[in-house]
């Protein structure tokens, strides 16, 4: 067993062992019930974290989904007398269906609008549960005894083990989903929806998919909660419960499996523990001592600024002192809980798990992934060797009379563009000339106001960005659009998303088909990173890479689509001279691999050195097209860049300069 697998399996095995022996030590039914509630909440939070932590959507409707799961079980038992083995799966399925019904219209909006829609959904569900007395018994609620197996009803301990098994199963399933190509797609949506679409990952489709999975887990949790409490009523599933769920995800730590467990423990146990003043004093003093020790370490090691450390340390020490001034905690319980919640949310934005990880990372920096090095060494240049050569000459992409109008502004005014197969086609012009607009039209981000675009003989104008990407057109962006919280390898794997035929069943069961696809994709990702010179940075988060390396990673991610046509939008912007030389070499290697390239660039040295044909735009119109030397001498082009009469410098190889806009042509022309 390798080290990485051991690190994943060992905590899970320890957790299972703790749950197995817990009833032997916790004999008080009340405390065992609290732990049971934590496990049930954790199941829901695993799903909520998919929506909040991975796709970046704020849902205020999960208490309602939780209630739908509970009442599906309650009604099936109360009205039909159906057993657990039917009621629980039915609750999961019904809640997933309601999740889809909510997600399909709701996820067409984002941000506060999505929060409002899901909040309205939660309010409507609570009202319906309360008013549909013929089905739910309304305010009277429904009694649901513990489930029966083989004619024997489970007691509290036996039911605890049932919940623990289902929680562990849910954890494994969610972990497998989020570690797969599906999880990478969810995470990509949060970091850059535009880039996701242009990598063939449909933003809307995967948002809905994530929401349905989350709703299904909420339904399972709701069913287990009904049996656990043995009584359900409409008032339980209110707005306050939704806020509690969101706080649990934030406080525990998003994008982790342990975070929901910790968050559930906080929101379930802390209010109860704060009812005992002696226990509160122990918690307060322990927190104060831990804060002083941690703060001292951070200050001495200069890991944090003093103001970032002293305020939370002072607050926790003050709470420890204040705990011994209280005589009755009952009147202060909710206030203290609220202040502690605000403290965690403000100072631990990555949650408890994120704080601990950052602390451990500073004390013990992670070692380089030797296994990845071996893969890179074995797969060196495998991607380039696997790309079939393409014969040049024919027209690969044709844009005819493209009009792109924003109100009264014509960003593109009846532009024709023909890209020859196997060529490097430059697209240049002053700032605001319409170059990036053309790029967005070609990749489906902007549907053209008029005209049409055909790729490989097929009309693509009006198609979605994801469909165009999967059809063979990949791109980079003027402003780098990487998935910052994902590693370089994971970014490229998003580009390779189209290589997976596995469904969610394959992922959950880790079928041989899925394992083969994942192994092949990782090997190909390693070879792509090697191809663009990033093999040594495979495990580094994209946001931590130098700017020049981020540009190369974006190109590598685009190559993951195995495109026929690659659109590069100002790839040399902001690069140093050595980085530009490296970029030119990579573009030439990509061309040699048989990929047609459209290059938008302000660095004239780059354009003139590698382009076969150059098209010049100015104020949304094409003013010149032809060989680089001919375009370089065109009077309209010189006037567009410099705004005056100029004399052409005849030197064929201008010096390498990193300039943009009008000054870019200073490398090849002089004012007379």
C-alpha positions as CSV (number, residue, x, y, z in Angstrom):
1,X,0.0,0.0,0.0
2,X,1.6,3.3,-1.1
3,X,1.9,6.3,1.2
4,X,-1.0,8.3,-0.4
5,X,-3.4,5.4,-0.1
6,X,-2.4,4.9,3.5
7,X,-3.1,8.5,4.3
8,X,-6.6,8.1,3.0
9,X,-7.5,4.8,4.4
10,X,-6.0,5.1,7.9
11,X,-8.2,8.0,9.1
12,X,-11.3,6.2,7.8
13,X,-10.3,2.9,9.5
14,X,-9.7,4.7,12.8
15,X,-13.0,6.5,12.5
16,X,-14.9,3.2,11.9
17,X,-13.2,1.7,14.9
18,X,-14.2,4.6,17.1
19,X,-17.8,4.4,16.0
20,X,-17.7,0.6,16.6
21,X,-16.6,0.9,20.2
22,X,-18.4,4.2,21.1
23,X,-21.6,2.6,22.5
24,X,-19.4,0.6,24.9
25,X,-18.2,3.8,26.5
26,X,-21.1,6.2,26.0
27,X,-23.8,4.4,27.8
28,X,-26.0,7.4,28.5
29,X,-28.8,7.2,25.8
30,X,-29.0,11.0,25.6
31,X,-25.3,11.5,24.6
32,X,-25.5,8.5,22.2
33,X,-28.5,10.1,20.6
34,X,-26.5,13.3,20.2
35,X,-23.7,11.4,18.4
36,X,-26.4,9.7,16.2
37,X,-27.7,13.2,15.3
38,X,-24.2,14.3,14.3
39,X,-23.8,11.4,12.0
40,X,-27.2,12.1,10.4
41,X,-26.4,15.7,9.9
42,X,-23.0,14.8,8.5
43,X,-24.7,12.8,5.7
44,X,-26.7,15.9,4.7
45,X,-23.6,18.1,5.0
46,X,-21.6,15.8,2.7
47,X,-24.1,16.7,0.0
48,X,-24.4,20.4,1.0
49,X,-20.6,20.7,0.7
50,X,-20.9,19.5,-3.0
51,X,-23.1,22.5,-3.7
52,X,-21.5,25.1,-1.5
53,X,-17.9,24.0,-1.3
54,X,-17.4,22.6,-4.8
55,X,-19.8,24.3,-7.2
56,X,-19.9,27.6,-5.2
57,X,-23.7,27.8,-5.0
58,X,-25.5,29.1,-1.9
59,X,-28.5,27.0,-1.2
60,X,-31.0,28.0,1.5
61,X,-33.4,25.1,0.7
62,X,-31.6,22.1,2.2
63,X,-33.7,22.2,5.4
64,X,-36.8,21.8,3.1
65,X,-35.1,18.9,1.3
66,X,-34.3,17.4,4.7
67,X,-37.9,17.7,5.6
68,X,-39.1,16.1,2.4
69,X,-36.9,13.1,3.1
70,X,-38.3,12.9,6.7
71,X,-42.0,13.2,5.6
72,X,-41.6,10.8,2.8
73,X,-40.6,8.2,5.3
74,X,-43.2,9.3,7.8
75,X,-46.1,9.2,5.3
76,X,-45.0,5.8,3.8
77,X,-44.9,4.3,7.3
78,X,-48.0,6.2,8.7
79,X,-50.2,5.7,5.7
80,X,-49.0,2.4,4.2
81,X,-47.0,0.8,6.9
82,X,-44.0,0.3,4.6
83,X,-40.7,-0.9,6.2
84,X,-37.3,0.9,6.4
85,X,-35.8,-0.9,3.4
86,X,-38.5,0.6,1.2
87,X,-39.1,3.9,3.0
88,X,-35.5,5.0,3.2
89,X,-34.6,4.4,-0.5
90,X,-37.9,6.0,-1.5
91,X,-37.1,9.1,0.6
92,X,-33.7,9.4,-1.2
93,X,-35.4,9.1,-4.6
94,X,-38.3,11.4,-3.9
95,X,-36.0,14.1,-2.5
96,X,-33.6,13.8,-5.5
97,X,-36.6,14.3,-7.7
98,X,-37.6,17.4,-5.8
99,X,-34.0,18.6,-6.0
100,X,-34.1,18.3,-9.8
101,X,-37.4,20.1,-9.9
102,X,-35.8,22.9,-7.9
103,X,-32.5,22.9,-9.6
104,X,-33.6,23.0,-13.3
105,X,-35.1,26.6,-13.0
106,X,-33.2,27.8,-10.0
107,X,-29.7,27.2,-11.2
108,X,-30.2,29.4,-14.2
109,X,-29.6,32.3,-11.8
110,X,-26.6,32.7,-9.5
111,X,-25.5,34.5,-6.3
112,X,-28.2,36.2,-4.2
113,X,-30.9,35.3,-6.7
114,X,-30.3,31.6,-6.2
115,X,-30.3,32.0,-2.5
116,X,-33.7,33.8,-2.8
117,X,-35.2,31.1,-5.0
118,X,-34.1,28.2,-2.7
119,X,-35.3,30.2,0.4
120,X,-38.7,30.6,-1.2
121,X,-38.7,26.8,-2.0
122,X,-38.0,26.1,1.7
123,X,-40.8,28.4,2.9
124,X,-43.3,26.8,0.5
125,X,-42.3,23.3,1.5
126,X,-42.8,24.1,5.2
127,X,-46.2,25.7,4.5
128,X,-47.3,22.7,2.5
129,X,-46.2,20.2,5.1
130,X,-48.2,22.2,7.7
131,X,-51.3,22.6,5.6
132,X,-51.6,19.2,3.9
133,X,-53.2,17.6,6.9
134,X,-54.7,14.8,4.8
135,X,-51.2,13.5,4.2
136,X,-48.9,14.9,6.9
137,X,-51.3,15.4,9.8
138,X,-50.2,19.1,9.8
139,X,-49.1,20.6,13.1
140,X,-49.9,17.4,14.9
141,X,-46.9,15.7,13.3
142,X,-46.2,12.0,12.7
143,X,-44.8,9.3,15.0
144,X,-42.3,7.0,13.4
145,X,-40.9,4.2,15.6
146,X,-37.5,2.7,15.2
147,X,-37.3,0.4,12.1
148,X,-38.0,-3.3,12.4
149,X,-35.8,-6.1,10.9
150,X,-36.9,-9.7,11.0
151,X,-39.8,-8.9,13.3
152,X,-37.5,-7.3,15.9
153,X,-37.5,-3.6,16.5
154,X,-34.1,-1.9,16.8
155,X,-33.1,-0.4,20.1
156,X,-31.1,2.9,20.4
157,X,-27.7,1.2,20.2
158,X,-28.7,-1.0,17.2
159,X,-30.1,2.0,15.4
160,X,-26.9,3.9,16.1
161,X,-24.9,1.2,14.4
162,X,-27.3,1.4,11.4
163,X,-26.8,5.2,11.1
164,X,-23.1,4.8,11.5
165,X,-22.9,2.2,8.7
166,X,-25.0,4.5,6.3
167,X,-22.9,7.5,7.2
168,X,-19.6,5.6,6.5
169,X,-21.1,4.4,3.2
170,X,-22.2,7.9,2.3
171,X,-18.7,9.2,3.1
172,X,-17.1,6.6,0.8
173,X,-19.5,7.3,-2.0
174,X,-19.1,11.1,-1.8
175,X,-15.4,10.9,-1.5
176,X,-15.2,8.7,-4.7
177,X,-17.4,11.1,-6.6
178,X,-15.5,14.2,-5.6
179,X,-12.1,12.5,-6.3
180,X,-13.3,11.5,-9.8
181,X,-13.8,13.5,-13.0
182,X,-17.2,14.4,-11.7
183,X,-15.7,16.1,-8.7
184,X,-13.2,17.9,-10.8
185,X,-16.0,19.2,-13.0
186,X,-17.9,20.5,-9.9
187,X,-14.8,22.3,-8.6
188,X,-14.1,23.8,-12.0
189,X,-17.5,25.4,-12.0
190,X,-16.7,27.3,-8.9
191,X,-13.3,28.6,-10.0
192,X,-14.2,29.6,-13.6
193,X,-17.6,28.8,-15.2
194,X,-16.4,30.3,-18.5
195,X,-13.3,28.1,-18.6
196,X,-15.4,25.1,-17.6
197,X,-17.7,25.6,-20.6
198,X,-14.8,26.0,-22.9
199,X,-13.3,22.7,-21.6
200,X,-16.4,20.8,-22.6
201,X,-17.8,20.8,-19.1
202,X,-21.4,22.1,-19.3
203,X,-21.8,24.5,-16.4
204,X,-25.6,24.2,-16.2
205,X,-25.7,20.4,-16.6
206,X,-23.1,19.8,-13.8
207,X,-24.7,22.3,-11.5
208,X,-28.0,20.4,-11.7
209,X,-26.1,17.1,-11.3
210,X,-24.4,18.3,-8.2
211,X,-27.7,19.6,-6.7
212,X,-29.5,16.4,-7.4
213,X,-26.7,14.3,-5.6
214,X,-26.9,16.8,-2.7
215,X,-30.6,16.5,-2.5
216,X,-30.5,12.7,-2.5
217,X,-28.2,12.8,0.5
218,X,-30.5,15.2,2.3
219,X,-33.3,12.8,1.7
220,X,-31.4,9.9,3.2
221,X,-30.5,12.0,6.2
222,X,-34.1,13.1,6.6
223,X,-35.3,9.5,6.6
224,X,-32.8,8.5,9.2
225,X,-33.7,11.6,11.3
226,X,-37.4,10.6,11.3
227,X,-36.6,7.2,12.7
228,X,-34.1,8.7,15.2
229,X,-36.4,11.3,16.7
230,X,-39.5,8.9,16.3
231,X,-41.6,12.1,15.8
232,X,-41.5,14.7,13.1
233,X,-43.4,18.1,12.8
234,X,-43.3,21.0,10.4
235,X,-41.6,23.4,12.7
236,X,-38.4,21.3,12.7
237,X,-37.5,22.1,9.1
238,X,-37.4,25.9,9.3
239,X,-35.1,28.6,8.1
240,X,-33.0,28.5,11.2
241,X,-32.1,24.8,10.4
242,X,-30.9,25.8,7.0
243,X,-28.6,28.5,8.4
244,X,-27.3,26.0,10.9
245,X,-26.4,23.6,8.1
246,X,-24.5,26.4,6.2
247,X,-22.6,27.4,9.3
248,X,-21.7,23.7,9.9
249,X,-20.1,23.5,6.4
250,X,-18.2,26.8,6.8
251,X,-17.1,26.1,10.4
252,X,-16.0,22.5,9.7
253,X,-14.2,23.3,6.5
254,X,-15.4,23.1,2.9
255,X,-14.1,20.6,0.3
256,X,-13.2,18.0,3.0
257,X,-14.9,14.9,4.2
258,X,-13.9,15.5,7.9
259,X,-15.2,19.1,7.7
260,X,-18.9,18.1,7.7
261,X,-18.4,15.8,10.6
262,X,-16.6,18.5,12.7
263,X,-19.2,21.1,11.6
264,X,-22.1,18.8,12.6
265,X,-20.5,18.1,15.9
266,X,-20.1,21.8,16.6
267,X,-23.7,22.8,15.8
268,X,-25.2,19.7,17.6
269,X,-23.0,19.5,20.7
270,X,-22.0,23.1,21.4
271,X,-25.5,24.4,22.3
272,X,-26.0,21.4,24.6
273,X,-22.6,21.6,26.1
274,X,-23.1,25.3,26.8
275,X,-26.0,24.5,29.0
276,X,-23.6,23.2,31.7
277,X,-21.6,26.1,33.2
278,X,-18.8,23.8,34.5
279,X,-18.4,22.2,31.1
280,X,-18.4,25.6,29.5
281,X,-15.5,26.8,31.7
282,X,-13.5,23.7,30.8
283,X,-14.1,24.4,27.1
284,X,-13.3,28.1,27.5
285,X,-10.0,27.5,29.4
286,X,-8.9,24.8,27.0
287,X,-9.6,27.1,24.0
288,X,-7.7,29.9,25.7
289,X,-4.6,27.8,26.4
290,X,-4.7,26.4,22.8
291,X,-4.9,29.9,21.4
292,X,-2.0,31.2,23.5
293,X,0.2,28.2,22.4
294,X,-0.8,28.5,18.8
295,X,-0.4,32.3,18.7
296,X,3.0,32.1,20.3
297,X,4.1,29.6,17.6
298,X,2.8,31.7,14.8
299,X,4.4,34.9,16.1
300,X,7.8,33.4,16.8
301,X,7.9,31.6,13.5
302,X,6.6,34.8,11.7
303,X,3.8,32.8,10.0
304,X,1.2,35.5,10.7
305,X,1.1,39.3,11.3
306,X,0.7,40.3,15.0
307,X,-2.7,41.8,14.4
308,X,-4.0,38.6,12.8
309,X,-2.9,36.6,16.0
310,X,-3.4,38.9,18.9
311,X,-7.1,39.7,18.4
312,X,-8.3,36.0,18.4
313,X,-6.0,35.1,21.2
314,X,-7.2,38.0,23.3
315,X,-10.8,37.1,22.5
316,X,-10.4,33.5,23.7
317,X,-8.5,34.5,26.8
318,X,-11.2,37.0,27.6
319,X,-13.9,34.2,27.1
320,X,-11.9,32.0,29.6
321,X,-11.8,34.7,32.2
322,X,-15.5,35.6,31.6
323,X,-16.6,32.0,32.1
324,X,-15.6,32.3,35.8
325,X,-17.5,35.5,36.2
326,X,-20.8,33.8,35.2
327,X,-23.0,32.2,37.7
328,X,-25.8,31.2,35.4
329,X,-25.1,30.4,31.7
330,X,-28.7,29.9,30.6
331,X,-29.3,33.5,29.7
332,X,-26.0,33.8,27.9
333,X,-26.0,30.5,26.1
334,X,-27.3,31.7,22.7
335,X,-25.2,34.9,22.8
336,X,-22.0,32.9,23.5
337,X,-22.9,30.4,20.7
338,X,-23.5,33.2,18.2
339,X,-20.2,35.0,19.1
340,X,-18.2,31.8,18.8
341,X,-19.8,31.1,15.4
342,X,-18.9,34.6,14.2
343,X,-15.4,34.1,15.5
344,X,-14.9,30.9,13.6
345,X,-16.4,32.2,10.4
346,X,-14.4,35.4,10.4
347,X,-11.0,34.1,11.6
348,X,-11.1,30.5,10.2
349,X,-12.4,31.1,6.7
350,X,-11.2,27.6,5.7
351,X,-12.9,26.1,8.7
352,X,-11.3,24.1,11.5
353,X,-9.9,21.5,9.0
354,X,-8.4,24.2,6.8
355,X,-6.7,25.9,9.9
356,X,-5.2,22.6,11.0
357,X,-4.0,21.7,7.5
358,X,-2.3,25.1,7.1
359,X,-0.7,24.8,10.5
360,X,0.6,21.3,9.7
361,X,1.7,22.4,6.3
362,X,3.9,25.1,7.8
363,X,5.4,22.8,10.4
364,X,5.9,19.8,8.0
365,X,6.0,20.9,4.3
366,X,4.8,18.1,2.0
367,X,7.3,16.1,0.1
368,X,7.4,16.1,-3.7
369,X,5.3,13.4,-5.3
370,X,7.9,10.8,-6.4
371,X,5.2,8.7,-8.1
372,X,4.2,11.6,-10.3
373,X,7.9,12.1,-11.3
374,X,8.0,8.5,-12.4
375,X,4.9,8.8,-14.5
376,X,6.3,12.0,-16.2
377,X,9.6,10.3,-16.9
378,X,7.9,7.3,-18.5
379,X,5.4,9.4,-20.5
380,X,7.7,12.1,-21.7
381,X,6.4,13.6,-24.9
382,X,3.8,10.8,-25.2
383,X,1.1,13.3,-25.9
384,X,2.9,14.9,-28.9
385,X,3.6,11.4,-30.3
386,X,0.0,10.4,-29.9
387,X,-1.4,13.4,-31.9
388,X,-2.0,12.4,-35.5
389,X,-0.4,14.7,-38.1
390,X,-2.9,16.8,-40.1
391,X,-2.4,17.8,-43.7
392,X,-2.6,21.5,-44.3
393,X,-4.1,23.5,-47.1
394,X,-7.9,23.3,-46.7
395,X,-10.1,25.8,-44.9
396,X,-10.7,24.5,-41.4
397,X,-12.7,27.4,-40.0
398,X,-14.7,30.0,-41.9
399,X,-16.4,33.0,-40.4
400,X,-18.7,34.8,-42.9
401,X,-20.0,38.3,-42.5
402,X,-19.8,38.0,-38.7
403,X,-21.7,40.9,-36.9
404,X,-21.4,41.3,-33.2
405,X,-23.5,44.1,-31.9
406,X,-23.8,45.4,-28.3
407,X,-26.6,47.9,-28.3
408,X,-25.5,50.5,-30.8
409,X,-21.9,49.4,-30.8
410,X,-20.7,47.1,-33.5
411,X,-17.7,45.3,-32.0
412,X,-17.5,43.2,-35.2
413,X,-18.8,44.6,-38.4
414,X,-19.3,42.0,-41.2
415,X,-16.0,40.3,-40.7
416,X,-14.8,37.4,-42.9
417,X,-12.1,35.1,-41.5
418,X,-10.8,31.9,-43.1
419,X,-8.3,29.7,-41.2
420,X,-6.3,27.3,-43.3
421,X,-5.8,23.8,-41.8
422,X,-2.3,23.3,-40.3
423,X,-1.5,27.0,-40.2
424,X,-0.7,29.6,-37.5
425,X,-3.1,32.4,-38.2
426,X,-2.4,35.7,-36.5
427,X,-5.2,38.1,-35.5
428,X,-3.9,41.5,-34.6
429,X,-5.1,45.1,-34.1
430,X,-5.1,48.0,-31.7
431,X,-6.8,47.7,-28.3
432,X,-10.5,47.6,-28.7
433,X,-10.4,46.4,-32.3
434,X,-12.6,43.4,-31.7
435,X,-10.0,40.6,-31.5
436,X,-11.2,39.0,-28.2
437,X,-14.8,39.5,-29.3
438,X,-14.0,37.4,-32.4
439,X,-12.4,34.8,-30.2
440,X,-15.6,34.7,-28.0
441,X,-17.8,34.4,-31.1
442,X,-15.7,31.5,-32.5
443,X,-16.0,29.6,-29.2
444,X,-19.7,30.2,-28.6
445,X,-19.5,32.6,-25.6
446,X,-21.1,35.3,-27.7
447,X,-23.8,34.2,-30.2
448,X,-23.2,36.4,-33.3
449,X,-25.8,39.1,-34.1
450,X,-25.4,38.2,-37.7
451,X,-23.4,36.0,-40.1
452,X,-22.3,32.5,-39.4
453,X,-19.2,30.4,-38.4
454,X,-18.5,27.0,-39.8
455,X,-15.9,24.6,-38.5
456,X,-14.7,21.6,-40.6
457,X,-17.7,22.2,-42.9
458,X,-20.3,22.3,-40.1
459,X,-22.1,25.4,-38.8
460,X,-21.2,26.0,-35.1
461,X,-22.5,29.6,-34.6
462,X,-25.3,29.3,-32.0
463,X,-23.9,26.2,-30.4
464,X,-22.9,26.2,-26.7
465,X,-19.3,26.7,-25.7
466,X,-19.1,23.1,-24.3
467,X,-20.4,21.6,-27.6
468,X,-17.9,23.7,-29.6
469,X,-15.1,22.6,-27.3
470,X,-16.0,19.0,-27.7
471,X,-16.2,19.4,-31.4
472,X,-12.5,20.2,-31.6
473,X,-11.9,23.9,-30.7
474,X,-9.9,24.8,-27.6
475,X,-8.9,28.1,-26.3
476,X,-7.0,30.1,-23.7
477,X,-8.0,33.5,-22.3
478,X,-6.7,37.0,-22.4
479,X,-7.0,37.0,-18.6
480,X,-5.8,33.7,-17.3
481,X,-8.8,31.5,-16.3
482,X,-7.3,28.6,-14.4
483,X,-8.9,26.6,-11.6
484,X,-6.9,28.2,-8.9
485,X,-7.5,25.7,-6.0
486,X,-6.8,22.7,-8.2
487,X,-3.3,21.4,-8.9
488,X,-1.7,21.6,-12.4
489,X,-2.5,18.0,-13.0
490,X,-6.1,18.4,-12.0
491,X,-6.4,21.4,-14.3
492,X,-5.3,19.3,-17.2
493,X,-7.6,16.5,-16.2
494,X,-10.5,18.9,-16.5
495,X,-9.4,19.3,-20.1
496,X,-9.4,15.5,-20.4
497,X,-12.9,15.3,-19.0
498,X,-14.2,14.2,-22.4
499,X,-12.1,11.0,-22.3
500,X,-14.3,9.6,-19.5
501,X,-17.3,7.4,-20.5
502,X,-17.8,6.2,-16.9
503,X,-21.1,7.1,-15.2
504,X,-21.8,7.8,-11.6
505,X,-22.4,4.1,-10.9
506,X,-18.9,3.3,-12.2
507,X,-17.4,6.0,-10.0
508,X,-19.2,4.9,-6.8
509,X,-18.3,1.2,-7.4
510,X,-14.8,2.0,-8.7
511,X,-15.4,-0.4,-11.7
512,X,-12.5,-1.6,-13.8
513,X,-13.7,0.7,-16.6
514,X,-13.4,3.8,-14.4
515,X,-10.0,2.8,-13.0
516,X,-8.6,2.3,-16.5
517,X,-10.0,5.7,-17.6
518,X,-8.6,7.5,-14.6
519,X,-5.2,5.9,-14.9
520,X,-5.0,6.6,-18.6
521,X,-6.1,10.2,-18.1
522,X,-3.5,10.8,-15.4
523,X,-0.8,9.4,-17.6
524,X,-1.8,11.6,-20.5
525,X,-2.0,14.7,-18.2
526,X,1.5,14.0,-17.0
527,X,2.7,13.8,-20.6
528,X,0.9,17.1,-21.5
529,X,2.5,18.8,-18.5
530,X,5.9,17.5,-19.7
531,X,5.2,18.8,-23.2
532,X,4.6,22.4,-22.0
533,X,7.5,22.2,-19.5
534,X,5.5,21.9,-16.3
535,X,6.4,18.3,-15.3
536,X,8.1,19.4,-12.2
537,X,5.1,21.5,-11.0
538,X,2.4,18.8,-11.5
539,X,1.3,18.8,-7.8
540,X,1.4,22.6,-7.3
541,X,-1.9,24.5,-7.0
542,X,-2.4,26.6,-10.1
543,X,-2.8,29.8,-8.1
544,X,0.7,29.3,-6.6
545,X,2.4,29.1,-10.0
546,X,4.4,32.0,-11.4
547,X,2.5,34.0,-14.0
548,X,4.4,32.7,-16.9
549,X,3.8,29.1,-15.8
550,X,0.1,29.8,-15.4
551,X,0.0,30.8,-19.1
552,X,1.7,27.5,-20.1
553,X,-0.7,25.5,-17.9
554,X,-3.6,27.1,-19.6
555,X,-2.2,26.0,-22.9
556,X,-1.6,22.5,-21.5
557,X,-5.2,22.3,-20.2
558,X,-6.5,23.3,-23.7
559,X,-4.4,20.6,-25.3
560,X,-6.2,18.1,-23.1
561,X,-9.2,18.5,-25.4
562,X,-7.1,17.1,-28.2
563,X,-8.2,20.0,-30.4
564,X,-8.0,20.4,-34.1
565,X,-8.0,24.2,-33.7
566,X,-6.3,26.0,-30.8
567,X,-7.1,29.7,-30.1
568,X,-4.5,31.5,-28.1
569,X,-5.7,34.9,-26.7
570,X,-2.6,37.1,-26.0
571,X,-0.5,34.2,-24.5
572,X,2.6,36.4,-24.2
573,X,0.9,39.2,-22.3
574,X,2.9,40.0,-19.2
575,X,5.6,37.5,-19.9
576,X,9.4,38.1,-19.6
577,X,11.7,37.7,-22.5
578,X,12.8,34.2,-21.5
579,X,9.2,33.2,-21.0
580,X,8.3,34.5,-24.4
581,X,11.1,32.5,-26.0
582,X,9.8,29.4,-24.3
583,X,6.2,30.2,-25.4
584,X,7.3,30.5,-29.1
585,X,9.0,27.1,-28.9
586,X,5.9,25.5,-27.4
587,X,3.6,27.0,-30.1
588,X,5.9,25.7,-32.8
589,X,5.8,22.2,-31.2
590,X,2.0,22.4,-31.1
591,X,1.9,23.2,-34.8
592,X,4.3,20.4,-35.5
593,X,1.9,18.1,-33.7
594,X,-0.7,18.9,-36.4
595,X,-2.9,21.5,-34.6
596,X,-4.0,24.6,-36.3
597,X,-3.5,27.8,-34.3
598,X,-5.2,31.2,-34.2
599,X,-3.0,33.6,-32.3
600,X,-4.1,37.0,-30.9
601,X,-1.0,38.9,-29.8
602,X,0.3,42.4,-29.3
603,X,3.9,41.2,-29.3
604,X,4.7,41.8,-33.0
605,X,7.9,39.8,-32.7
606,X,5.9,36.7,-31.8
607,X,3.3,37.3,-34.6
608,X,5.9,38.0,-37.3
609,X,8.1,35.1,-36.4
610,X,5.6,32.2,-36.3
611,X,2.4,33.2,-38.2
612,X,1.7,32.1,-41.8
613,X,-1.1,34.5,-42.3
614,X,-2.1,37.7,-40.4
615,X,-5.5,39.3,-40.2
616,X,-5.8,42.9,-38.9
617,X,-8.9,44.3,-37.3
618,X,-9.6,47.9,-36.5
619,X,-12.8,49.2,-34.9
620,X,-14.5,45.8,-35.6
621,X,-13.6,45.7,-39.3
622,X,-11.0,43.8,-41.2
623,X,-8.5,46.2,-42.8
624,X,-5.8,43.8,-44.0
625,X,-5.0,40.2,-44.4
626,X,-2.0,38.3,-45.9
627,X,1.5,37.2,-45.3
628,X,3.2,38.9,-42.3
629,X,5.6,40.9,-44.5
630,X,2.8,42.2,-46.7
631,X,0.7,43.2,-43.7
632,X,3.7,44.8,-42.0
633,X,4.0,47.1,-45.0
634,X,0.3,47.9,-45.4
635,X,-0.4,51.6,-45.0
636,X,-3.8,51.0,-43.4
637,X,-2.3,48.8,-40.8
638,X,0.5,51.3,-40.0
639,X,-2.0,54.1,-39.8
640,X,-4.3,52.1,-37.5
641,X,-1.4,51.4,-35.1
642,X,0.4,54.8,-35.3
643,X,-2.3,57.1,-36.6
644,X,0.0,58.9,-39.0
645,X,2.2,58.6,-42.1
646,X,5.2,56.3,-41.6
647,X,8.0,54.8,-43.5
648,X,8.6,51.1,-43.3
649,X,11.8,49.7,-41.9
650,X,12.9,46.9,-44.2
651,X,14.8,44.8,-41.6
652,X,13.1,41.3,-41.8
653,X,13.9,40.2,-38.3
654,X,12.8,42.9,-35.7
655,X,14.4,42.8,-32.3
656,X,12.6,40.9,-29.5
657,X,10.6,43.4,-27.5
658,X,7.7,43.0,-25.1
659,X,5.3,45.8,-25.9
660,X,1.7,46.1,-26.7
661,X,-0.9,48.2,-28.6
662,X,0.5,50.9,-30.9
663,X,4.0,50.7,-29.5
664,X,4.2,47.1,-30.8
665,X,4.7,48.3,-34.3
666,X,7.7,50.4,-33.2
667,X,9.7,47.2,-33.7
668,X,9.0,47.2,-37.4
669,X,8.2,50.7,-38.4
670,X,9.5,54.2,-37.9
671,X,7.7,57.6,-38.0
672,X,9.0,59.6,-40.9
